[in-house]
C-alpha cells in the first residue's frame, strides 16, 4: 500500500509538536517544524514589534524550506520514476519483481531501527537548541544499536527465502542502502531544527540522481539486477555522506562523550508509542508485496509494482497541500473552520486524483504499456484498474486524519491505522492465493477506503461531519468530457490523453471558479509556494508524546 501515509502522519505530528515548544523560544523566533521553518511567532496583533519580526522571519524560513522540499521532492520523484521505468523495461519480469520485493522487504525491516527517534530530536531540539548535538548523538546511537542486529537477522531470513543467488544479492544490497537512508533521515531531523535544509536537500537529490544514473549505466553495461542494486546502493551511500556532512557544517556533530545512560534511555522510552505506530504504518504500506511474493513469486510482484508505481508518483500532492492547510487548521479556534479548510484541501487534491483515476480505470493497460512496455499492459490490466480509486480514498483519509491531528486526537489516528492494517493483512491472506496481484490491488484500495470511513466517522465526533460530496462534485463533473475523450477520442492513447487533459482543465476551471473559488485560491497559493498570513498562535500545552503517531520517513520505493 501507499507508503506516503507515514509521511503524512509524520508531518502533521511534528507541526503539532513544534507548536507545543517552549513559549519563550516561540516568542523569540518561532519553533522549528520538520520543514526547517517555524511555527508562527509573535503572539497576537497587540504583541511587541520584536515578536512580530520573529514571526515574519520564521514564516519566511518556513516558506523557503517548504519550497526547497517541494523542489527536492519533484526532482526525486522524476529521478525515481525514470529509474523504475528503465528497470522495468530492461530487466526480466522476474528480476524486476525481485527488485520490487527487495525494496518492500527493506522498508519493512527499517521500521524497527527507524522507530520514533527523529521526532524526539525535532521536538527536544526545538525546546533546547543548545542540547541538539546531544539528542542527535543519542538518536544515532539508538539507530546503530538497532540497525546491526535487525538487519543481520533480516539478511539471514531474506537470503533463506529468495529463489536464487541473484535475487539474494539484490536483497542484501538494498538492505545496506536502506541502512544508509536511515542515517540520512536522522541528519534531516537535526538540519530541520537548525532551520537549514539546503545541505540535506542537496544530498537527497544527489542520492536520487546517482542511483538513477549509476543504475542505468550498469544496466546498459549488462550487469542486470545486481548492477541496478549496486547503483541504488551507491546513491544511498553518497546521500548519507552529504547529509551527515551538511549537519556537521551547521555545527551539530555527534560525539560519544555527549551520551549519558539516563538521557539515552529517556529517548528510548519517549519513542515507544511513535515506534509502535511506525511499525503499524509500515506494515500497512508494504506487507502486501511480501505476502504476494510468498504466494505468487517475483513475477506477480513485478506486475503489482508497475501498477503501484503509477499511483505513487502523484501522491506527493497530498502532503504538499498539507504544508498550506495544516498550520491553519491547527490554529483554528472553531470546528467549522477546520471543516472548511479540510473540505477545500479535499477539493484541491480531488481535482488531480479523480481524472487520474478515470484515466487508469478506462485506459490503465494502455498507460502501463506506454510507460513500462507491452510486457506489463495486459497482465496488469485488472491490477491497475483496481488501484485507480486508491489515491482518492487515500486522500480522504489523509486530510481527515490531518483534521484530527490538528485537534490533538493522535490516538484516534493510530486506532484507524490499526483497523486498516488488520483489514489489509487479513484481506491479503484471503485473496492473494487466488487472485494474485489483482487481489493485492483490491485490498490496497479497500483498506484505505475502510480507514477513510473510520477517520471520517471520528471527524464527525470531533469537528463535525465533513461534506465530502461538495469537494468531489466539481472534479467529478469535469471528468465527464475527459472520460468521453479517453473512450472515443482520436489519436490513440497519447492523443486521447492530450485532448482529455485540455477538456478536463477547461471544464474544471469554469466550474471551480463558479462553485468552489476557494479551491482555486488554494491551488494557486500552493503552486506559488506561498502561505496565507499566519494567525496568532493558539495557547497550547506541551503535547502528550505518549500518544503521538509515527514518523516513518522513507524514500518511496527508490
C-alpha positions as CSV (number, residue, x, y, z in Angstrom):
1,X,0.0,0.0,0.0
2,X,1.0,3.6,-0.2
3,X,4.0,4.5,1.9
4,X,3.3,8.2,1.9
5,X,0.7,7.6,4.7
6,X,3.5,7.5,7.2
7,X,5.0,10.8,5.8
8,X,1.6,12.3,6.3
9,X,1.4,11.4,9.9
10,X,5.0,12.4,10.5
11,X,4.5,15.9,9.0
12,X,1.3,16.6,10.9
13,X,2.6,15.4,14.2
14,X,5.9,17.3,14.0
15,X,4.0,20.5,13.2
16,X,1.8,19.9,16.2
17,X,4.8,19.3,18.4
18,X,6.5,22.5,17.2
19,X,3.5,24.5,18.4
20,X,4.0,23.0,21.8
21,X,7.7,24.0,22.2
22,X,9.0,26.3,24.9
23,X,6.9,29.5,24.7
24,X,9.9,31.8,25.2
25,X,11.6,30.3,22.2
26,X,8.4,30.6,20.2
27,X,8.1,34.3,21.1
28,X,11.7,34.9,20.1
29,X,11.9,33.2,16.7
30,X,9.2,30.6,16.2
31,X,9.5,26.9,16.9
32,X,11.1,24.8,14.1
33,X,9.0,22.3,12.4
34,X,10.3,19.5,10.2
35,X,10.2,21.7,7.2
36,X,13.0,23.6,8.9
37,X,10.8,26.6,9.3
38,X,9.0,28.0,12.3
39,X,5.6,28.0,13.8
40,X,4.0,31.4,13.9
41,X,5.7,33.6,16.4
42,X,5.0,36.9,18.0
43,X,1.6,36.4,19.6
44,X,-1.4,38.4,18.8
45,X,-1.7,41.6,16.9
46,X,-1.0,43.5,20.0
47,X,2.3,41.8,20.5
48,X,5.7,43.5,20.5
49,X,7.5,44.5,17.4
50,X,10.2,42.1,18.2
51,X,7.7,39.3,18.4
52,X,6.2,40.3,15.1
53,X,9.6,40.4,13.5
54,X,10.5,37.0,14.8
55,X,7.2,35.6,13.4
56,X,7.9,37.2,10.0
57,X,11.4,35.7,9.9
58,X,10.1,32.3,10.9
59,X,7.4,32.4,8.2
60,X,9.9,33.4,5.6
61,X,12.1,30.5,6.7
62,X,9.2,28.1,6.6
63,X,8.1,29.1,3.1
64,X,11.7,28.9,1.9
65,X,12.3,25.4,3.3
66,X,8.8,24.3,2.1
67,X,9.7,25.4,-1.4
68,X,13.1,23.7,-1.1
69,X,11.5,20.4,-0.1
70,X,8.9,20.7,-2.9
71,X,11.6,21.1,-5.5
72,X,13.6,18.3,-3.9
73,X,10.5,16.1,-3.9
74,X,9.8,16.7,-7.6
75,X,13.4,16.1,-8.6
76,X,13.5,12.9,-6.5
77,X,10.1,11.8,-7.9
78,X,11.2,12.3,-11.5
79,X,14.6,10.5,-10.9
80,X,12.9,7.6,-9.2
81,X,10.2,7.3,-11.9
82,X,12.9,7.2,-14.6
83,X,14.8,4.7,-12.6
84,X,11.8,2.4,-12.2
85,X,10.7,2.7,-15.8
86,X,14.2,1.8,-17.1
87,X,14.4,-1.1,-14.7
88,X,11.0,-2.5,-15.7
89,X,11.9,-2.2,-19.4
90,X,15.4,-3.6,-19.2
91,X,15.1,-6.4,-16.6
92,X,13.1,-9.6,-17.0
93,X,9.8,-9.6,-15.2
94,X,11.2,-11.9,-12.5
95,X,14.2,-9.7,-11.9
96,X,12.1,-6.5,-11.7
97,X,9.8,-8.4,-9.3
98,X,12.9,-9.3,-7.2
99,X,14.0,-5.7,-7.1
100,X,10.5,-4.5,-6.1
101,X,10.4,-7.2,-3.4
102,X,13.8,-6.2,-2.1
103,X,12.6,-2.6,-1.7
104,X,9.4,-3.6,0.1
105,X,11.2,-6.0,2.4
106,X,13.9,-3.5,3.3
107,X,11.3,-0.8,4.2
108,X,9.5,-3.3,6.5
109,X,12.8,-4.1,8.2
110,X,13.7,-0.4,8.7
111,X,10.5,0.2,10.6
112,X,12.2,-1.1,13.8
113,X,15.5,0.9,13.7
114,X,13.7,3.9,12.3
115,X,11.4,3.8,15.4
116,X,10.5,7.2,16.7
117,X,13.8,8.9,17.3
118,X,13.7,11.6,14.7
119,X,10.6,13.2,16.1
120,X,12.2,13.3,19.6
121,X,15.2,15.1,18.0
122,X,13.0,17.7,16.4
123,X,10.8,18.2,19.5
124,X,13.5,18.4,22.1
125,X,16.0,20.2,19.8
126,X,13.3,22.9,19.3
127,X,12.9,23.3,23.0
128,X,16.5,23.1,24.0
129,X,18.7,24.1,20.9
130,X,21.8,24.1,23.0
131,X,21.4,20.3,23.5
132,X,20.7,19.5,19.9
133,X,24.0,17.7,19.4
134,X,23.2,15.5,22.4
135,X,19.8,14.5,21.1
136,X,21.4,13.9,17.6
137,X,24.1,11.7,19.1
138,X,21.5,9.7,21.1
139,X,19.4,9.1,18.0
140,X,22.4,7.9,16.0
141,X,23.4,5.7,18.9
142,X,19.9,4.2,19.2
143,X,19.7,3.7,15.4
144,X,23.1,1.9,15.3
145,X,22.2,-0.3,18.2
146,X,19.1,-1.4,16.4
147,X,20.4,-1.5,12.8
148,X,23.1,-4.1,13.3
149,X,21.0,-6.9,14.9
150,X,17.8,-6.1,12.9
151,X,19.5,-6.1,9.5
152,X,21.6,-9.1,10.3
153,X,18.5,-11.2,11.2
154,X,16.7,-9.7,8.2
155,X,19.5,-10.7,5.8
156,X,19.5,-14.3,7.1
157,X,15.7,-14.6,6.8
158,X,15.7,-12.8,3.4
159,X,18.5,-15.0,2.0
160,X,16.7,-18.1,3.1
161,X,13.6,-17.1,1.2
162,X,15.0,-15.8,-2.1
163,X,14.8,-18.1,-5.1
164,X,18.3,-17.7,-6.4
165,X,21.7,-16.1,-5.8
166,X,21.0,-13.1,-7.9
167,X,17.8,-12.2,-6.0
168,X,19.6,-12.8,-2.7
169,X,22.5,-10.5,-3.7
170,X,20.0,-7.8,-4.7
171,X,18.2,-8.1,-1.3
172,X,21.4,-7.7,0.6
173,X,22.5,-4.6,-1.4
174,X,19.1,-2.9,-0.9
175,X,19.2,-3.7,2.8
176,X,22.6,-1.9,3.1
177,X,21.2,1.0,1.1
178,X,18.2,1.2,3.4
179,X,20.6,1.4,6.4
180,X,22.3,4.4,4.8
181,X,19.0,6.1,4.2
182,X,18.1,5.8,7.9
183,X,21.2,7.9,8.9
184,X,20.3,10.4,6.2
185,X,16.9,10.9,7.8
186,X,18.4,11.5,11.3
187,X,20.6,14.2,9.7
188,X,17.4,15.7,8.2
189,X,15.8,16.0,11.7
190,X,18.9,17.9,13.0
191,X,19.0,20.1,10.0
192,X,15.3,20.9,10.3
193,X,15.9,22.2,13.9
194,X,18.7,24.3,12.7
195,X,16.4,25.8,10.1
196,X,18.6,25.0,7.1
197,X,17.7,22.0,4.9
198,X,19.8,23.1,1.9
199,X,22.7,20.7,2.5
200,X,20.3,17.8,3.3
201,X,18.2,18.5,0.2
202,X,21.4,18.5,-2.0
203,X,22.3,15.2,-0.5
204,X,18.8,13.7,-1.3
205,X,19.0,15.0,-4.9
206,X,22.5,13.5,-5.2
207,X,21.1,10.3,-3.8
208,X,18.3,10.0,-6.4
209,X,20.3,11.2,-9.4
210,X,23.3,9.0,-8.7
211,X,21.0,6.0,-8.0
212,X,19.3,6.6,-11.3
213,X,22.4,7.4,-13.4
214,X,24.6,4.6,-12.0
215,X,21.8,2.1,-12.2
216,X,21.0,2.9,-15.8
217,X,24.7,2.8,-16.8
218,X,25.3,-0.6,-15.1
219,X,22.1,-1.9,-16.8
220,X,23.4,-0.7,-20.2
221,X,26.7,-2.5,-19.5
222,X,24.9,-5.7,-19.0
223,X,25.1,-6.1,-15.2
224,X,21.3,-6.7,-14.8
225,X,19.6,-6.8,-11.5
226,X,22.8,-6.8,-9.4
227,X,24.2,-3.8,-11.3
228,X,20.9,-1.9,-10.7
229,X,21.1,-2.6,-7.0
230,X,24.8,-1.5,-6.9
231,X,23.8,1.8,-8.4
232,X,21.0,2.2,-5.9
233,X,23.4,1.5,-3.0
234,X,25.9,4.0,-4.4
235,X,23.3,6.7,-4.4
236,X,22.2,6.0,-0.8
237,X,25.7,5.9,0.5
238,X,26.6,9.2,-1.2
239,X,23.4,10.8,0.0
240,X,24.2,9.8,3.6
241,X,27.6,11.2,3.4
242,X,26.3,14.5,2.1
243,X,23.5,14.7,4.7
244,X,25.8,13.9,7.7
245,X,28.4,16.4,6.4
246,X,25.8,19.1,5.9
247,X,24.7,18.8,9.5
248,X,28.3,18.9,10.7
249,X,28.8,22.2,8.8
250,X,25.8,23.5,10.7
251,X,27.8,22.9,13.9
252,X,25.9,19.8,15.0
253,X,28.4,16.9,15.4
254,X,27.7,13.6,17.1
255,X,30.0,12.5,19.9
256,X,30.2,9.6,22.3
257,X,31.1,12.0,25.1
258,X,27.6,13.6,24.8
259,X,25.8,10.3,25.7
260,X,24.6,9.5,29.1
261,X,22.6,6.5,30.2
262,X,19.6,8.4,31.8
263,X,19.2,10.7,28.8
264,X,19.7,7.9,26.2
265,X,17.1,5.6,27.9
266,X,14.7,8.6,28.2
267,X,14.8,9.0,24.4
268,X,14.0,5.3,24.1
269,X,11.0,5.5,26.4
270,X,9.6,8.5,24.7
271,X,9.9,6.9,21.3
272,X,7.9,3.8,22.1
273,X,4.5,5.0,21.1
274,X,5.8,6.5,17.9
275,X,7.7,3.4,17.2
276,X,4.7,1.2,17.6
277,X,2.7,3.4,15.1
278,X,5.7,3.3,12.8
279,X,5.5,-0.5,12.7
280,X,1.8,-0.3,12.0
281,X,2.2,2.3,9.3
282,X,4.9,0.4,7.5
283,X,3.1,-2.9,7.8
284,X,0.1,-1.1,6.2
285,X,2.4,0.1,3.4
286,X,4.5,-2.9,2.3
287,X,3.2,-6.1,3.7
288,X,1.0,-6.8,0.7
289,X,4.1,-7.0,-1.5
290,X,5.7,-9.5,0.9
291,X,2.6,-11.6,1.1
292,X,2.2,-11.5,-2.7
293,X,5.7,-12.7,-3.2
294,X,5.3,-15.6,-0.7
295,X,2.2,-16.9,-2.6
296,X,2.9,-15.9,-6.2
297,X,6.6,-15.1,-6.6
298,X,8.6,-12.3,-8.2
299,X,6.7,-12.2,-11.5
300,X,3.5,-11.3,-9.8
301,X,5.3,-8.7,-7.6
302,X,6.6,-7.1,-10.8
303,X,3.0,-6.6,-12.2
304,X,1.9,-5.2,-8.9
305,X,5.0,-3.0,-8.6
306,X,4.5,-1.5,-12.1
307,X,0.9,-0.5,-11.5
308,X,1.6,0.7,-8.0
309,X,4.4,3.0,-9.2
310,X,2.0,4.9,-11.4
311,X,0.0,5.8,-8.3
312,X,2.9,6.6,-6.0
313,X,4.2,9.2,-8.5
314,X,1.3,11.6,-7.8
315,X,0.7,11.2,-4.1
316,X,3.2,13.9,-3.1
317,X,0.5,16.4,-3.9
318,X,-1.3,15.5,-0.7
319,X,1.5,16.5,1.7
320,X,2.4,19.5,-0.4
321,X,-1.1,20.8,0.1
322,X,-0.9,20.0,3.7
323,X,2.0,22.4,4.2
324,X,-0.5,25.1,3.5
325,X,-3.6,23.7,5.2
326,X,-2.3,22.1,8.4
327,X,-0.9,25.2,10.2
328,X,-4.2,26.9,9.6
329,X,-6.4,24.0,10.9
330,X,-4.1,23.7,13.9
331,X,-4.6,27.4,14.7
332,X,-8.3,27.5,14.0
333,X,-10.4,28.0,17.1
334,X,-13.7,26.9,15.6
335,X,-14.5,23.4,14.3
336,X,-16.4,24.9,11.4
337,X,-13.1,26.5,10.2
338,X,-11.3,23.1,10.4
339,X,-14.1,21.5,8.4
340,X,-14.0,24.3,5.8
341,X,-10.2,24.1,5.3
342,X,-10.3,20.3,5.2
343,X,-13.0,20.3,2.5
344,X,-11.0,22.9,0.5
345,X,-8.0,20.6,0.6
346,X,-10.0,17.6,-0.5
347,X,-11.4,19.6,-3.4
348,X,-7.9,20.6,-4.5
349,X,-6.4,17.1,-4.3
350,X,-9.5,15.6,-5.9
351,X,-9.0,17.9,-8.9
352,X,-6.0,15.7,-9.7
353,X,-6.9,12.3,-8.3
354,X,-10.4,12.0,-9.9
355,X,-9.2,12.5,-13.5
356,X,-6.1,10.4,-12.8
357,X,-8.4,7.6,-11.6
358,X,-10.7,7.9,-14.6
359,X,-7.8,7.6,-17.0
360,X,-6.5,4.5,-15.2
361,X,-9.9,2.9,-15.0
362,X,-10.6,3.4,-18.7
363,X,-7.2,3.1,-20.2
364,X,-4.9,1.8,-17.5
365,X,-3.5,-1.0,-19.5
366,X,-2.6,1.3,-22.3
367,X,-0.9,3.7,-19.9
368,X,1.1,0.8,-18.4
369,X,2.2,-0.3,-21.9
370,X,3.2,3.3,-22.8
371,X,5.3,3.7,-19.7
372,X,6.6,0.3,-18.7
373,X,6.3,-1.6,-22.0
374,X,3.9,-4.1,-23.6
375,X,5.0,-6.9,-21.2
376,X,3.0,-5.2,-18.4
377,X,0.0,-3.9,-20.3
378,X,-2.4,-6.9,-20.5
379,X,-1.1,-9.0,-17.5
380,X,-1.5,-6.0,-15.1
381,X,-4.7,-4.6,-16.6
382,X,-7.0,-5.7,-13.8
383,X,-4.4,-4.7,-11.2
384,X,-4.1,-1.1,-12.4
385,X,-7.8,-0.7,-12.7
386,X,-8.4,-1.9,-9.2
387,X,-5.9,0.6,-7.9
388,X,-7.4,3.5,-9.9
389,X,-9.6,4.7,-7.0
390,X,-6.9,4.2,-4.3
391,X,-5.4,7.7,-4.5
392,X,-8.7,9.4,-3.9
393,X,-9.7,7.3,-0.8
394,X,-6.2,7.7,0.5
395,X,-6.5,11.5,0.2
396,X,-9.9,11.5,2.0
397,X,-8.3,9.6,4.9
398,X,-5.2,11.7,4.7
399,X,-7.0,15.0,5.3
400,X,-9.5,13.5,7.8
401,X,-6.5,12.4,9.9
402,X,-4.9,15.8,9.5
403,X,-8.0,17.4,10.9
404,X,-8.0,15.1,13.9
405,X,-4.3,15.7,14.5
406,X,-4.9,19.4,14.4
407,X,-7.2,18.9,17.4
408,X,-4.7,16.7,19.2
409,X,-6.5,13.4,18.6
410,X,-3.4,11.4,17.9
411,X,-4.8,8.1,19.5
412,X,-7.7,8.2,17.1
413,X,-5.4,8.3,14.1
414,X,-3.4,5.4,15.4
415,X,-6.5,3.3,16.0
416,X,-7.7,3.9,12.4
417,X,-4.3,2.8,11.2
418,X,-4.6,-0.4,13.2
419,X,-8.1,-1.1,11.8
420,X,-6.8,-0.6,8.2
421,X,-3.7,-2.8,8.9
422,X,-6.0,-5.7,10.2
423,X,-8.2,-5.4,7.1
424,X,-5.2,-5.2,4.8
425,X,-3.3,-8.2,6.2
426,X,-6.4,-10.4,6.6
427,X,-7.7,-9.5,3.2
428,X,-4.4,-10.1,1.5
429,X,-4.1,-13.5,3.1
430,X,-7.6,-14.4,1.9
431,X,-7.5,-13.1,-1.7
432,X,-3.9,-13.2,-2.9
433,X,-3.6,-17.0,-3.1
434,X,-6.5,-17.0,-5.7
435,X,-6.3,-13.5,-7.3
436,X,-2.6,-12.7,-7.0
437,X,-1.6,-9.1,-7.9
438,X,-5.2,-8.2,-8.6
439,X,-6.2,-9.3,-5.1
440,X,-3.4,-7.2,-3.6
441,X,-4.6,-4.2,-5.5
442,X,-8.2,-4.7,-4.4
443,X,-7.2,-4.9,-0.8
444,X,-5.0,-1.8,-1.1
445,X,-8.0,0.2,-2.2
446,X,-10.3,-1.5,0.2
447,X,-8.1,-1.0,3.3
448,X,-7.7,2.7,2.5
449,X,-11.4,3.1,2.0
450,X,-12.1,1.4,5.3
451,X,-9.6,3.7,7.0
452,X,-11.1,6.8,5.4
453,X,-14.6,5.8,6.6
454,X,-13.3,5.3,10.1
455,X,-11.5,8.6,10.1
456,X,-14.5,10.4,8.7
457,X,-16.7,9.0,11.5
458,X,-14.1,10.1,14.1
459,X,-14.0,13.6,12.5
460,X,-17.8,13.7,12.8
461,X,-17.4,13.3,16.6
462,X,-14.6,15.8,16.9
463,X,-15.1,18.6,14.4
464,X,-18.4,17.7,12.8
465,X,-19.2,15.8,9.6
466,X,-17.1,16.7,6.6
467,X,-19.1,17.4,3.4
468,X,-17.1,15.0,1.2
469,X,-19.6,15.3,-1.6
470,X,-19.1,19.0,-2.1
471,X,-15.3,19.0,-2.8
472,X,-15.7,16.0,-5.1
473,X,-18.6,17.3,-7.2
474,X,-16.6,19.7,-9.4
475,X,-13.8,17.3,-10.5
476,X,-16.4,14.5,-11.0
477,X,-18.4,16.7,-13.4
478,X,-15.3,18.0,-15.1
479,X,-14.1,14.4,-15.6
480,X,-17.1,13.6,-17.9
481,X,-15.6,15.1,-21.1
482,X,-12.3,13.5,-20.1
483,X,-13.9,10.1,-19.9
484,X,-15.5,10.7,-23.4
485,X,-12.2,11.7,-24.8
486,X,-10.5,8.6,-23.4
487,X,-13.3,6.3,-24.6
488,X,-13.9,7.7,-28.1
489,X,-11.2,10.3,-28.8
490,X,-8.9,10.2,-31.9
491,X,-5.1,9.6,-32.0
492,X,-4.5,6.6,-29.7
493,X,-3.6,6.8,-26.1
494,X,-1.3,9.8,-26.4
495,X,-3.8,11.9,-28.4
496,X,-6.6,10.9,-26.2
497,X,-4.7,11.9,-23.1
498,X,-3.8,15.3,-24.6
499,X,-7.3,16.0,-25.7
500,X,-8.9,14.7,-22.4
501,X,-6.5,16.8,-20.3
502,X,-7.4,20.0,-22.2
503,X,-11.1,19.3,-21.9
504,X,-10.9,18.5,-18.3
505,X,-8.8,21.6,-17.4
506,X,-11.2,23.9,-19.2
507,X,-14.3,22.3,-17.6
508,X,-12.8,22.2,-14.2
509,X,-11.7,25.8,-14.3
510,X,-15.1,27.0,-15.4
511,X,-16.9,25.0,-12.7
512,X,-14.5,25.7,-9.9
513,X,-14.4,29.4,-10.4
514,X,-18.2,29.5,-10.0
515,X,-18.8,26.8,-7.4
516,X,-15.6,26.5,-5.3
517,X,-13.4,29.5,-5.8
518,X,-11.6,28.8,-2.5
519,X,-10.1,25.6,-4.1
520,X,-8.7,27.6,-6.9
521,X,-7.1,30.0,-4.4
522,X,-5.5,27.1,-2.5
523,X,-4.0,25.6,-5.6
524,X,-2.6,28.9,-6.7
525,X,-1.1,29.5,-3.3
526,X,0.5,26.1,-3.3
527,X,1.9,26.3,-6.8
528,X,3.3,29.8,-6.0
529,X,4.8,28.3,-2.7
530,X,3.1,30.9,-0.6
531,X,1.2,30.6,2.6
532,X,-1.6,32.8,3.9
533,X,-0.7,35.2,6.7
534,X,-0.2,33.1,9.8
535,X,-2.8,33.6,12.6
536,X,-1.8,34.3,16.1
537,X,-0.7,31.1,17.9
538,X,-3.3,29.2,19.9
539,X,-2.2,28.7,23.5
540,X,-1.2,25.0,23.8
541,X,0.2,22.7,26.4
542,X,3.2,20.5,25.5
543,X,1.9,17.6,23.5
544,X,1.3,14.2,25.1
545,X,4.1,12.4,23.4
546,X,2.9,9.0,24.7
547,X,0.2,9.0,22.0
548,X,2.0,10.8,19.2
549,X,1.7,9.0,15.9
550,X,4.6,7.7,13.9
551,X,7.3,9.3,11.8
552,X,8.4,6.8,9.2
553,X,10.3,8.9,6.7
554,X,11.3,6.7,3.9
555,X,12.3,7.0,0.3
556,X,9.3,5.9,-1.6
557,X,10.3,2.7,-3.3
558,X,13.6,4.1,-4.7
